[in-house]
């Protein structure tokens, strides 16, 4: 729901709407003119979004890959999985928060049962 607009903002919104091409107006009409916010701030570009540690996704991936043991083979699947999780965490996705919580929980179980090292060496 859009915040209340001043009379000047409402007039500006109407002027913007009237200048928009009919094809674009259909999109606005579909969502509802009242729900349309032409003054909405754009999201930050993906390359400058940061996580809670104040790192970009590129910084996180670089640090992660550098933390791996030298000579460790890195498959495309492995890299893609790490990248997807990195992007999900940086974007604050609930889906990836669930994955993160599960992995932490699972690591505790494996550690408790003495299986964590075996899992880490899994190929």
Number of C-alpha atoms within 10 A of each C-alpha: 7 10 8 8 12 9 9 9 13 12 12 15 17 13 11 11 17 11 9 12 9 11 8 10 15 12 12 18 12 10 11 10 14 11 13 17 14 13 10 8 7 6 7 9 7 13 10 11 16 20 17 9 8 11 15 19 23 17 12 20 17 11 12 12 14 10 9 11 8 8 6 8 10 10 9 9 9 10 13 11 12 16 16 12 19 20 22 19 20 21 15 14 12 11 11 18 14 10 14 15 11 12 12 10 12 13 17 14 13 14 14 10 9 11 13 16 11 11 12 9 7 7 6
